[in-house]
Amino acid sequence: MNTAKKVKMYRLRNAWSQEQLADLTSLSARTVQRIESGQKPGLETLAALASAFELHAADLQDDPDEQPDSPPPSPPAAASASQARFFRKLASFIVVCAALLMINYLFSPHSRWALIVTLVWGLLLAVRALNLFVLAKIFPEARVLPEIRR
């Protein structure tokens, strides 16, 4: 884990805002923002942060054996990942709804509660399929930050 992630993790663990951490360490809030966004802190800054978190400065430094962050997936890879997630959801829909319909038929054939569940879930999947396979091809620029929906 890199220094930025560690500082943010410890800050959130203590439920401190960036301003509160800046006050505790006698740093500026902007310095804390820069560190959390990935800028390397100096030794004095690192020591001040470690003191606030009651750690050793070495605990906040980058791990030497850590691999650098992988680049974000390319758009085709992100699209295929979205399609794979959709097909997993579709498979679970088929299995679960088939089981619900069988349970409904065996134990309460006079009511159709499983049909309502199947229709609602199927409608949601149809909207997702429309968005993924039709609208994404018509309006590719509208897919801003697709990773938020995970």
C-alpha positions in Angstrom: 0.0 0.0 0.0 1.4 3.4 -0.9 1.7 6.4 1.5 -1.3 8.2 0.1 -3.6 5.2 0.7 -2.2 4.7 4.2 -2.6 8.3 5.3 -6.2 8.3 4.0 -6.9 5.0 5.7 -5.6 6.1 9.1 -7.3 9.5 8.8 -10.6 7.8 8.1 -10.1 5.2 10.7 -9.8 8.0 13.3 -12.8 9.8 11.7 -10.8 13.0 11.1 -11.3 15.4 8.3 -8.3 16.6 6.3 -8.5 19.9 8.2 -8.5 18.2 11.5 -5.4 16.2 10.5 -3.8 19.3 9.3 -4.4 21.0 12.7 -3.1 18.0 14.6 0.1 17.9 12.5 0.7 21.6 12.1 0.5 21.1 8.3 -1.7 22.9 5.9 -4.9 21.3 4.7 -3.5 21.6 1.2 -0.5 19.6 2.1 -2.7 16.8 3.5 -4.7 16.9 0.2 -1.6 16.6 -1.8 -0.3 13.7 0.1 -3.6 11.9 -0.2 -3.6 12.5 -3.9 -0.3 10.8 -4.3 2.5 13.4 -3.8 5.4 12.1 -1.8 5.7 13.7 1.6 9.0 14.9 3.0 10.6 13.2 6.1 9.4 16.0 8.5 5.9 15.8 7.1 5.9 12.0 7.3 7.1 12.2 10.9 4.4 14.7 11.8 1.7 12.4 10.3 3.1 9.4 12.0 3.1 11.2 15.3 -0.6 12.1 14.8 -1.5 8.5 14.1 0.8 7.3 16.9 2.9 5.2 14.5 6.4 5.1 13.3 7.3 7.1 10.2 8.4 3.8 8.5 4.8 2.5 8.9 3.6 5.2 6.5 6.2 4.9 3.9 5.6 3.0 0.6 6.0 -0.7 0.7 9.2 -1.5 -1.4 7.8 -4.8 -2.7 4.5 -3.3 -3.9 3.8 -3.4 -7.6 2.9 0.0 -9.1 -0.8 0.5 -9.5 -2.1 -1.0 -12.7 -3.4 1.4 -15.3 -7.2 1.6 -15.5 -8.8 -0.9 -17.9 -9.1 0.1 -21.5 -12.6 0.9 -22.8 -13.0 -2.5 -24.6 -11.9 -4.3 -21.4 -14.3 -2.3 -19.3 -17.1 -3.1 -21.8 -16.4 -6.8 -21.8 -16.3 -6.7 -18.0 -19.7 -5.0 -17.9 -21.1 -7.6 -20.3 -19.7 -10.5 -18.2 -21.3 -9.0 -15.1 -24.6 -8.7 -17.0 -24.5 -12.3 -18.2 -23.7 -13.5 -14.6 -26.8 -11.5 -13.4 -28.8 -13.1 -16.2 -27.8 -16.6 -15.2 -28.6 -16.0 -11.6 -32.0 -14.5 -12.7 -32.8 -17.7 -14.6 -31.8 -20.0 -11.8 -33.5 -18.1 -9.0 -36.7 -17.4 -10.8 -37.0 -21.0 -12.0 -36.6 -22.1 -8.4 -39.2 -19.5 -7.2 -41.7 -20.5 -9.8 -41.3 -24.2 -8.9 -41.8 -23.4 -5.2 -44.8 -21.2 -6.0 -46.4 -23.9 -8.1 -45.7 -26.7 -5.6 -46.8 -24.9 -2.4 -49.3 -22.2 -3.4 -50.5 -22.8 -6.9 -53.5 -20.5 -6.4 -51.3 -17.3 -6.0 -48.8 -15.9 -8.4 -46.3 -14.2 -6.2 -43.3 -15.6 -7.9 -44.5 -14.3 -11.2 -44.5 -10.8 -9.8 -40.9 -11.2 -8.7 -39.9 -12.6 -12.0 -41.5 -9.8 -14.0 -40.0 -7.0 -11.8 -36.5 -8.6 -11.9 -36.8 -9.3 -15.6 -37.8 -5.7 -16.3 -34.8 -4.4 -14.5 -32.5 -6.8 -16.4 -34.1 -5.7 -19.7 -33.4 -2.1 -18.8 -29.8 -3.0 -18.0 -29.5 -4.9 -21.3 -30.9 -2.0 -23.2 -28.4 0.4 -21.6 -25.5 -2.0 -22.1 -26.1 -3.3 -25.6 -28.1 -0.6 -27.4 -27.7 2.8 -25.8 -24.0 2.4 -25.1 -23.4 1.9 -28.8 -25.6 4.8 -29.8 -24.2 7.2 -27.2 -20.7 6.0 -26.3 -19.7 9.4 -24.9 -22.5 9.3 -22.3 -20.8 6.4 -20.4 -18.9 8.6 -18.0 -17.4 6.7 -15.0 -18.9 3.2 -15.6 -17.0 1.9 -12.6 -19.2 3.8 -10.1 -22.0 1.3 -10.6 -20.1 -1.7 -9.2 
